[in-house]
Amino acid sequence: MLGELSPLLDRYGYAAIGRFLAFNAVGAGLWVGVRATLGYVAGGHIAPVHQPAQRDQRFLLVVLGRLVAALIVWHLLRRRPAETTKP
């Protein structure tokens, strides 16, 4: 995602410290505001989300475990040096 934003970020790479701190404060305020609002809205509706998640917890853990195992196997196979055949 930063690859698409790098031309925009490059423009601010040499910003003065005051400008950087202002943008940083605005970004932090927006981040906290959005997260707090989403948490408040989701907190009021936790029961409809929690009951199905509780019911399907074992299934989700099995799926997550298989995904992690597949990623580990893929990583180990990718690191293995390729066998060379000599005639």
Secondary structure, DSSP 8 states (H G I E B T S, - for coil): -HHHHHHHHHHTTT--HHHHHHHHHHHHHHHHHHHHHHHHHHHTTHHHHHHHHHHTHHHHHHHHHHHHHHHHHHHHHHHS-------
